Amino acid sequence: MKANIELITQRKELYGNNFTDIARRWTSFLGFPIDEAHVCRLMADMKQSRIDALQLEMSRLRPEFDEMYERMEWTLDFKAKCDTLCRLKNSLQDSELDKACYLWIANHWDEYLEL
């Protein structure tokens, strides 16, 4: 997924550039230097962990959903599984976009500062 520069800009306007503050806090907590690019890469890695968990849950639910669909079991359970899969898919897309944005910031720090 490609980073959304407009979204990055909107979030920077809303939150400010808090990566410097996070880097300072994590440096203090960990006892070794962390810079802004490290923060962004670590945040992207956290998003990857969420992506992995979402994909795992989707792969667990998908066979049950497909089986119910093939048997045309239009029950409340089917609707609940459908709703859950839709929420998981939306969360997956959000996490993938966030990851791409964090990685863009990490790799384009000077451009990010100019936004």
C-alpha positions in Angstrom: 0.0 0.0 0.0 1.2 3.5 -0.8 1.4 6.2 1.8 -1.2 8.9 1.8 0.6 12.3 2.0 -2.7 14.2 2.5 -3.5 12.0 5.5 0.0 12.5 6.9 -0.3 16.2 6.5 -3.8 16.2 8.2 -2.4 14.2 11.1 0.6 16.5 11.4 -1.7 19.5 11.6 -3.9 17.8 14.2 -1.1 16.2 16.4 1.9 18.3 15.5 5.3 16.6 15.0 5.2 14.4 18.1 7.9 12.0 16.8 10.6 14.1 18.4 8.9 13.9 21.8 8.3 10.2 21.4 12.0 9.7 20.5 13.0 11.6 23.6 10.7 9.6 25.9 11.8 6.2 24.4 15.4 7.2 24.7 14.9 8.0 28.4 13.0 4.8 29.0 15.3 2.5 27.0 18.6 4.1 28.1 20.0 4.4 24.5 19.3 6.9 21.7 16.2 6.6 19.6 15.6 9.1 16.8 12.5 10.1 14.9 13.1 7.6 12.1 13.5 4.8 14.7 10.1 5.8 16.2 8.4 5.7 12.8 9.9 2.3 12.0 8.9 0.9 15.4 5.4 2.3 14.9 5.3 0.6 11.5 6.4 -2.6 13.1 3.6 -2.4 15.7 1.2 -1.9 12.8 2.6 -5.0 11.1 1.9 -7.0 14.3 -1.7 -5.8 14.1 -1.8 -6.7 10.4 -0.6 -10.2 11.2 -3.2 -10.7 13.9 -6.0 -9.4 11.7 -5.0 -11.6 8.8 -4.8 -14.6 11.1 -8.3 -13.9 12.5 -9.7 -13.4 9.0 -8.1 -16.7 7.8 -9.7 -18.4 10.8 -13.2 -17.1 10.1 -13.2 -17.2 6.3 -13.7 -21.0 6.0 -16.8 -20.9 8.3 -18.2 -18.0 6.4 -17.6 -19.6 3.0 -19.2 -22.8 4.2 -22.3 -21.0 5.4 -22.5 -19.0 2.2 -22.3 -22.1 0.0 -25.1 -23.8 2.0 -27.1 -20.5 1.9 -27.4 -20.4 5.6 -28.6 -16.8 5.9 -28.8 -16.9 9.7 -27.9 -14.3 12.4 -24.7 -16.2 12.9 -23.9 -15.7 9.2 -24.7 -12.0 9.4 -22.5 -11.7 12.5 -19.6 -13.4 10.7 -20.1 -11.2 7.7 -20.1 -8.1 9.9 -16.9 -9.3 11.7 -15.1 -10.0 8.5 -16.1 -6.5 7.2 -14.7 -4.9 10.4 -11.5 -7.0 10.2 -11.1 -6.0 6.5 -11.5 -2.3 7.3 -9.1 -2.5 10.3 -6.6 -4.3 8.1 -6.8 -1.6 5.4 -6.4 1.1 8.1 -3.4 -0.6 9.6 -1.8 -1.1 6.2 -2.2 2.5 5.4 -0.9 3.6 8.8 2.2 1.4 8.3 2.8 2.8 4.9 2.6 6.3 6.3 5.0 5.6 9.2 7.5 4.1 6.8 7.1 7.1 4.4 7.8 9.5 7.3 10.8 7.4 8.4 12.3 7.5 4.9 11.4 11.1 4.0 12.0 12.9 7.3 13.1 16.2 5.7 10.1 16.2 3.4 7.8 15.4 6.4 9.2 18.4 8.3 8.2 20.6 5.3 4.6 19.5 5.3 
